[in-house]
Amino acid sequence: MSIEIRHDRCAARISALDGEREVGYVTYSISEGTMDIEHTVVLPEMRGQGIAARLVDRALDFARDEGLKAVASCSYAANVIAKR
């Protein structure tokens, strides 16, 4: 199994895909130079494989590349940010 991470800027969503099946995603919003990671979701049967971490890492990379401050309403993403 190879998980592909795709970023849809228009939808403010980063998806994890197994083939064409979405197995996880992160949603975010951007306002006044700050990116808020709002939700991190991974299908129950796909958990424990590092997918959520990859999604949040991609979101944080995007924030950095765009010069945005990253914050998280999502508790999982907040824990990832705190460890960085």
Backbone as CSV, one residue per row, in Angstrom:
resi,resn,N_x,N_y,N_z,CA_x,CA_y,CA_z,C_x,C_y,C_z
1,MET,0.845,-1.178,0.000,0.000,0.000,0.000,0.889,1.239,0.000
2,SER,0.578,2.151,-0.890,1.302,3.410,-0.975,0.300,4.546,-0.814
3,ILE,0.483,5.351,0.227,-0.424,6.459,0.495,0.125,7.724,-0.156
4,GLU,-0.713,8.356,-0.964,-0.350,9.616,-1.614,-1.003,10.763,-0.851
5,ILE,-0.257,11.827,-0.627,-0.793,13.016,0.033,-1.032,14.074,-1.037
6,ARG,-2.271,14.593,-1.098,-2.635,15.626,-2.071,-3.183,16.847,-1.359
7,HIS,-2.799,18.008,-1.844,-3.240,19.274,-1.256,-4.159,19.991,-2.236
8,ASP,-5.376,20.270,-1.800,-6.334,21.049,-2.585,-6.473,22.409,-1.907
9,ARG,-5.724,23.390,-2.389,-5.721,24.718,-1.765,-7.097,25.375,-1.825
10,CYS,-7.819,25.176,-2.912,-9.142,25.798,-3.051,-10.112,25.296,-1.985
11,ALA,-9.987,24.025,-1.626,-10.860,23.428,-0.616,-10.268,23.530,0.789
12,ALA,-9.037,24.033,0.916,-8.328,24.104,2.207,-8.325,22.719,2.863
13,ARG,-7.878,21.734,2.072,-7.934,20.337,2.512,-6.714,19.593,1.979
14,ILE,-6.120,18.802,2.846,-5.010,17.935,2.466,-5.493,16.511,2.695
15,SER,-5.439,15.695,1.648,-6.002,14.347,1.699,-4.927,13.281,1.587
16,ALA,-5.180,12.161,2.247,-4.359,10.961,2.107,-5.168,9.981,1.272
17,LEU,-4.570,9.515,0.176,-5.284,8.638,-0.747,-4.579,7.301,-0.882
18,ASP,-5.373,6.251,-0.803,-4.919,4.896,-1.101,-5.563,4.562,-2.438
19,GLY,-4.813,4.747,-3.514,-5.426,4.697,-4.844,-6.295,5.935,-4.981
20,GLU,-7.559,5.750,-5.273,-8.495,6.874,-5.360,-9.344,7.002,-4.101
21,ARG,-9.128,6.139,-3.131,-9.913,6.144,-1.891,-9.279,7.085,-0.868
22,GLU,-10.053,8.058,-0.409,-9.556,8.949,0.633,-9.608,8.210,1.968
23,VAL,-8.450,8.106,2.612,-8.368,7.385,3.885,-8.103,8.327,5.057
24,GLY,-7.873,9.599,4.756,-7.667,10.582,5.810,-7.586,11.971,5.219
25,TYR,-7.742,12.971,6.097,-7.630,14.346,5.622,-7.385,15.303,6.779
26,VAL,-6.882,16.465,6.426,-6.743,17.612,7.319,-7.485,18.760,6.656
27,THR,-8.247,19.511,7.444,-8.847,20.745,6.947,-8.262,21.909,7.732
28,TYR,-8.214,23.056,7.075,-7.633,24.232,7.716,-8.305,25.490,7.198
29,SER,-8.067,26.583,7.904,-8.507,27.895,7.442,-7.334,28.853,7.583
30,ILE,-7.359,29.903,6.782,-6.308,30.917,6.830,-6.969,32.274,7.018
31,SER,-6.459,33.009,7.998,-6.963,34.349,8.269,-5.855,35.185,8.895
32,GLU,-5.660,36.375,8.374,-4.721,37.343,8.940,-3.337,36.752,9.209
33,GLY,-2.820,36.013,8.242,-1.471,35.475,8.356,-1.325,34.257,9.244
34,THR,-2.450,33.677,9.643,-2.430,32.491,10.508,-3.213,31.359,9.866
35,MET,-2.619,30.188,9.883,-3.288,28.978,9.406,-3.725,28.172,10.624
36,ASP,-5.023,27.891,10.714,-5.576,27.090,11.810,-5.899,25.702,11.272
37,ILE,-5.210,24.695,11.780,-5.522,23.309,11.418,-6.727,22.914,12.263
38,GLU,-7.853,22.700,11.600,-9.126,22.531,12.294,-9.484,21.079,12.591
39,HIS,-9.209,20.194,11.658,-9.594,18.785,11.830,-8.537,17.876,11.222
40,THR,-8.292,16.771,11.888,-7.463,15.694,11.346,-8.279,14.417,11.488
41,VAL,-8.510,13.739,10.371,-9.338,12.536,10.369,-8.628,11.438,9.590
42,VAL,-8.595,10.229,10.162,-8.088,9.043,9.469,-9.089,7.922,9.725
43,LEU,-9.421,7.179,8.676,-10.347,6.060,8.835,-9.831,5.106,9.907
44,PRO,-10.731,4.560,10.736,-10.298,3.684,11.831,-9.385,2.545,11.389
45,GLU,-9.689,1.928,10.263,-8.889,0.782,9.816,-7.514,1.186,9.284
46,MET,-7.283,2.485,9.121,-5.999,2.972,8.609,-5.147,3.640,9.690
47,ARG,-5.656,3.695,10.903,-4.930,4.355,11.992,-3.705,3.548,12.400
48,GLY,-2.758,4.231,13.018,-1.548,3.574,13.500,-0.475,3.395,12.440
49,GLN,-0.640,4.030,11.292,0.323,3.896,10.196,1.054,5.205,9.897
50,GLY,0.850,6.206,10.747,1.537,7.478,10.554,0.884,8.412,9.552
51,ILE,-0.325,8.087,9.121,-0.998,8.909,8.110,-1.343,10.286,8.666
52,ALA,-1.885,10.343,9.868,-2.246,11.636,10.464,-1.016,12.528,10.605
53,ALA,0.093,11.954,11.032,1.328,12.736,11.181,1.785,13.282,9.835
54,ARG,1.694,12.482,8.793,2.085,12.950,7.457,1.191,14.092,6.994
55,LEU,-0.101,13.991,7.274,-1.036,15.047,6.884,-0.720,16.357,7.605
56,VAL,-0.514,16.272,8.912,-0.209,17.480,9.682,1.143,18.048,9.258
57,ASP,2.121,17.182,9.034,3.429,17.661,8.564,3.299,18.416,7.248
58,ARG,2.485,17.900,6.336,2.283,18.591,5.052,1.630,19.954,5.281
59,ALA,0.652,20.005,6.181,0.006,21.283,6.489,1.013,22.273,7.075
60,LEU,1.863,21.811,7.979,2.863,22.688,8.590,3.904,23.144,7.571
61,ASP,4.276,22.254,6.660,5.203,22.637,5.591,4.589,23.732,4.719
62,PHE,3.309,23.577,4.399,2.608,24.579,3.598,2.590,25.925,4.325
63,ALA,2.260,25.904,5.612,2.230,27.143,6.396,3.599,27.820,6.372
64,ARG,4.642,27.044,6.596,6.001,27.597,6.587,6.332,28.198,5.223
65,ASP,6.050,27.449,4.165,6.368,27.910,2.809,5.625,29.195,2.444
66,GLU,4.435,29.365,3.006,3.620,30.548,2.712,3.850,31.679,3.710
67,GLY,4.729,31.460,4.685,5.007,32.489,5.687,3.877,32.696,6.676
68,LEU,3.111,31.631,6.927,1.976,31.704,7.843,2.354,31.167,9.221
69,LYS,1.760,31.727,10.248,1.876,31.170,11.592,0.901,29.993,11.660
70,ALA,1.332,28.870,12.217,0.468,27.691,12.322,-0.050,27.545,13.746
71,VAL,-1.364,27.383,13.866,-2.019,27.069,15.130,-2.962,25.903,14.859
72,ALA,-3.503,25.323,15.928,-4.376,24.167,15.721,-5.560,24.177,16.676
73,SER,-6.761,24.120,16.110,-7.969,23.856,16.889,-8.071,22.367,17.176
74,CYS,-7.501,21.576,16.279,-7.497,20.116,16.380,-6.474,19.693,17.437
75,SER,-6.894,18.885,18.400,-5.990,18.480,19.485,-4.821,17.642,18.979
76,TYR,-5.058,16.786,17.994,-3.951,15.983,17.455,-2.894,16.893,16.836
77,ALA,-3.320,17.816,15.995,-2.378,18.733,15.350,-1.681,19.611,16.381
78,ALA,-2.395,20.029,17.417,-1.782,20.842,18.476,-0.646,20.079,19.148
79,ASN,-0.829,18.778,19.370,0.234,17.956,19.965,1.439,17.858,19.041
80,VAL,1.204,17.727,17.749,2.312,17.667,16.786,3.078,18.986,16.799
81,ILE,2.357,20.096,16.790,3.002,21.412,16.802,3.823,21.589,18.077
82,ALA,3.292,21.165,19.207,3.990,21.314,20.491,5.301,20.539,20.522
83,LYS,5.377,19.443,19.783,6.585,18.606,19.766,7.648,19.135,18.820
84,ARG,7.302,20.069,17.960,8.273,20.613,16.986,9.169,21.631,17.611
